Amino acid sequence: MNHLKRMIVFILMISITSLSAFVFSSCNREKRSTLEQITEKNVLTVVGSGGYPPFNFYDEDDDVVGFDVDTGLAISQELGVILNYETSAWDGLIDGLKSGHYDAILGSMAITQDRLNEVNFTLPYYYSGAQLFVRADSGITGTMDMYGKDIAVATGTTFADDVIALGGNPVYYEDDNQTLSELLSGRVDGVITDRLVGIQGMKAMIGGDQLMMVGDLLRTEEMALAVRKTDKALLEKLNEIISKLHSTGRLSEISQKWFDGEDITRR
């Protein structure tokens, strides 16, 4: 009987020790920062919409490519890790980041106060702005003509605010492939999107020469990577890398590749 008791005690002690080791290991994993986890996994996972040419979009081989993707590759090289560029619906990117699905959003996201309430942003990696596009045969000559008109925007973007400011009616689509197609078909009266996206879209689509820009930029925007509020170390490291990519001209080279020699990384 005494022998049996000793065996039971021995087994319990082993079980407790194993459980303690598991809990300790789990706690250590939880305490490791996102930056440390990226280094350990050797992978940086970022996300964009995948429907925003020429920034992030699918090519003929069904690979996601673009200015944002090449920027991500440059950042991952500086980190010494592999880039994993994922895509998801634009209006769910911040929720996906906050729930831990991605390490950062790298998808031409503009810095706004509303977004700053939920995430932190790095230094800007490029600059652009909101632009109105219409059909060339529409008779529209200025933004004042858009009062009461239906204007297409991508869901979750800041461009809906510009539509409302013009007195128009925002009509929501998943991405700008759809907004420009709807404008070309006459189902909406205008599109507000990033100027560079609209220009590239007109060049790429059949019948794009039937569209045109109207007026100047409605406003300028600073585009940056978004990270979780708790990821201070990652934010600091990304800022260090972005500063280096600016100073060495690497971001300028990436811009010139995608925008016919234009440098969108400078104000």
HELIX and SHEET records of a PDB file:
HELIX    1   1 ASN A    2  LYS A   31  1                                  30    
HELIX    2   2 THR A   34  LYS A   41  1                                   8    
HELIX    3   3 PHE A   67  LEU A   79  1                                  13    
HELIX    4   4 TRP A   90  GLY A   92  5                                   3    
HELIX    5   5 LEU A   93  LYS A   98  1                                   6    
HELIX    6   6 GLN A  113  LEU A  116  1                                   4    
HELIX    7   7 THR A  143  MET A  146  5                                   4    
HELIX    8   8 PHE A  159  ALA A  165  1                                   7    
HELIX    9   9 ASP A  176  SER A  185  1                                  10    
HELIX   10  10 ARG A  195  ALA A  204  1                                  10    
HELIX   11  11 GLY A  208  GLN A  210  5                                   3    
HELIX   12  12 LYS A  232  SER A  247  1                                  16    
HELIX   13  13 ARG A  250  TRP A  258  1                                   9    
SHEET    1   A 5 ILE A  82  THR A  87  0                                        
SHEET    2   A 5 VAL A  43  GLY A  48  1                                        
SHEET    3   A 5 ALA A 104  ALA A 110  1                                        
SHEET    4   A 5 LEU A 211  VAL A 227 -1                                        
SHEET    5   A 5 ASN A 120  PHE A 121 -1                                        
SHEET    1   B 8 ILE A  82  THR A  87  0                                        
SHEET    2   B 8 VAL A  43  GLY A  48  1                                        
SHEET    3   B 8 ALA A 104  ALA A 110  1                                        
SHEET    4   B 8 LEU A 211  VAL A 227 -1                                        
SHEET    5   B 8 TYR A 126  ARG A 135 -1                                        
SHEET    6   B 8 GLY A 190  ASP A 194 -1                                        
SHEET    7   B 8 ASP A 150  ALA A 154  1                                        
SHEET    8   B 8 ASN A 169  TYR A 173  1                                        
SHEET    1   C 3 GLY A  51  TYR A  52  0                                        
SHEET    2   C 3 ASN A  56  TYR A  58 -1                                        
SHEET    3   C 3 VAL A  64  VAL A  65 -1                                        
END                                                                             
